[in-house]
């Protein structure tokens, strides 16, 4: 089954979430919390394996097994070993787990000046160009926002039953706010400068970071609509992240969790549109 671009975006988000989970201190947060999240990560990688192309299905399945081993160790209160396995799954997931999906998905990266849009040819044989680098940066930034929003969400729920982690929540939401600002700034910069645009015309060319199409046909309403929906999503995320950070400082835990759920949904929709708007 090939569910591109959902499999790609979901893979980056899951890998990012496990990376952020790995930074949480085991002394303050109980082992059961890590066990629960490692089990969720294993289930998520299994889902990614189901919806990924058949030629790479074994890679996310291996990552699911690694997360399951981490869960088993956390369940036995062996936090140190569990974190090692979770870190291994995180590192492989954010690198190989993402790149193998890109490699077997034609058109997942912008076209190179040489012409082909097959990702496996463009970045493995012909080398990188600016458009492909910015496309990957957009993908990883968007996935990091979704993953960090999820970690903030589960930490807020954990804080309702366990004291002493409020500082980690505020620090995490502060980082989330900065990430959304960075991504919005880069998107607007790319639109303003038009850098990295491939030569040629027609609506089939990829654009970087939802970059405004310069030579899109007038009747290409679909791309034009997706472009503006994506831009609105990118600009809404910093506002939602700011409200979530403020709510974590001055309000109850219920309001930040709702805002974080909104950030995850908006971020997921924005990233999916980023992958399909200019195929």
N, C-alpha and C positions, 0 to 999 in steps of 0.2 A: 504494500500500500504506500502511495506517495501523497502525502498531505502537505506539500510545500505551499506556502511558506510557514505554516503553523509549526511543523516539526523543527524547522531551523530556529525560529524565535523562541519556542518552548525550550529547546536545548540550551540556548544561551542563558535564558532566564533561570533554568534549574541549576546549571553550572555556577552561575553568579550567586545564587542563593546559598549553595553549599559552601562557596568560598567565604561569604560573609558569616555563615554559621561557624566556620572553623576559627574565626577570630574571637568568638565569644568565650569568656573565661569559664572554665569548668568549676572553679572554686565557688563562684557565685551562683551559677545555674546548675540545677540538678542533672544527673545523668539521664533521668527519664525524659527530659526535654530533648536532649540530643538523640536519644533512641527513637523517639517519635518522629523527629524531623528526618533522621537517616532513613527510616522506613518509608516516609513519604517520598524522599528522593529516589529510593529504589523503585517505588511504584511509578514515579514520573518517568524515569529512564526506561522502564518497561513499556510504558505507553508510547514514548518516543520511538522505541524499537518497532512497535507495531505499525506506526504511521510513517516510518522512514522507508526510503527505497530498499528493495530486497538486497541489493548489492552491498549495503552497509549496515544491515540490520544487526549484525553481530557486535558492532562497536557499542551502541547504546545498551545492548543486552549485557555486555561485559561490565559496563559502568553500573548497571543495576545490581549485578552480583557484588561489585565492590561496596556499594552502598548497603547492601544486605549484610555483608560481613561487618561493616561498621556498626550497623544496628545490633547485630548479635553481641558485639563487644560492649557497646553502651548498655545493653540489656543486662550484661553480667557485671556492670559497674566498673568495667575496665575502660575508663574514659580516655586514657592516654593512647591505647591501641586503637580504640574507636576513632579518635581524631586522626590518627595516621592514615587509616583506611579511607576516611572521609576526605582527607586532603588529597590522597591519591586519586580518588574519583573526581574531585573538583578540578585538579590540574589537567587530567586527561580529558575531562568533559569540556572544559573551556577551550581546549586546543584541538585535539584529534576529534572529539565528539562533534564539534562544529564544522571543522574543515572537511571532514569526509562527506557531510551533507552538501556543502558547497561544491565539492569536487564532482559529485554525481548529478547535480541539478543544473542543466543547461539554462543559461540566462540568469543565474543567481547573482552574478556580478556584472557591473557595467562593461560594455564592449570596449576592447582595447583599440588603439589606433590601427592595429593590424586587421581588424575586422571580425573575427569569430567571437561569439558570445558564450561559447561553451566554457564553463568555469574551470574545468579540469585542464583545458588547453591554455586558457588565458593566464592563470596565475602559477601554473606549474612549468609551462614551457616558455611562454613569451615574456614572462616577467611582469612585475607590477607596473601599473600606471597610477596617476593621481586619483582618478575616479574610483578605482578598485580599493585603494587605501582608505579613502573617505567613506566608501560604502561599508567596509569592515568596521571602521571606527564608529559609524552610526549604529551598526548592528550591536556591537559590544556595549556601547553607551546605553542604548535602549534596553538591552537585556539586563544590564547592571541596575538600572532604575527599577525594573520589574522585580528582580531578585531581592534588592535591598528593601523595597516596599513590603515584600512578603515577610522578610525577616523582622522588620519593624512591627508588622501586624502580629506575628506570633509572639514577639516579645511583649507587646502591650497586653495580650491575653495572659501571658505568663505572669506579668506584674500584678494582675488582679489577685493572684493566689500566693505570690512570693515577693517580698520586699527586697530592696537592695539593687534592683536592676534599672531603676529609673534613669540613672545617669547614662547607661548604655543606650537606652531608647532615645534620649535627647541627642546624644552624639551621633547615633545612626540616622536620625531624621535630619540633623544638620548636614550630614554628608549627602543624604538623599536630595535635599534642597540644592546643594551646590552642584550635584550631578545634573539635575534638571536644568539649572542655569547654564552650565557648560554646553549641554547638548543644544539648548535653544539658541545660544550665542553662535555656535558653529553653524547651525542650520541657517540662521539669518545671514551670517557672513557668506556662506556659499551662495545664497540667493542673490545677495547684493553684488558679489564679484563675478558670479557665473564661472568660477574657475573649475577646471576639470571637465568641461563639456566636450563630449566626443564630436568629431567632425561628422557632417552629414545632416540630413533632415528626416522628418517623418516621426510619427508618434512611437515607433517601436524602440527607440533608443532609451537606455536607462538614464535617469537623472540622479544626481548625487544629493542625498539628504532632502529629498522632495524639491530639488532645485527647479525653479520655474522653467518650463520648456520654452526655448527660444524659437524653435522652428516646428512647433506642433501644429498639425492641421487644424483649421478652424472648427471643423465638425467633430473633433475628438473630445466630446463632452465628458466621457468617462474619465479620462486622465485628468482633465481640468478639475473635475469634481473631487476626485481622490486626492489630488494635490492640495486643495484648500482644506479638505477634511483633515489631512495629515498635518498641515501647518497649524490648524486650530488645536489639534491634540498636543503638538510640541509646545505651544505657547500656554496651554492650560496647565500642563504638568507643574511648572514652577509655582503657580498660584496654589495648586492643591498641596504641594510639598510644604510651602510656607505655612499654610493653615494647619497642616498636620503637626509641624514642628511647634507652632504656637499653642495648639491644643494640648500637646504633650506637656507643656510647661505650666499652663494656666487652667486646664480644664480636666474633666474626667477622662478615663481611658476609653470610653465608648466612642466619643467623637473622633479621636485619632484613628481608631480602627476602621471606621466608615470611610474616612478620607483616604486611608491607605488602600482599602479595597478599590476605591475610585481610581487611585493612581495606577494600581495594577491593571484594571480594565482599560483605562485610557491608554496606558503605555503599551499594552498588548495589541489593541486595535491600531494604534499609530504605527507600531513596528510591522504589523501584517500589511498595512496599506503601503508602507515604505518598500516592501518587497514586491508588491504586485502592481503598483501604480504605473510603472514604466517598463513592464516586460515587453 
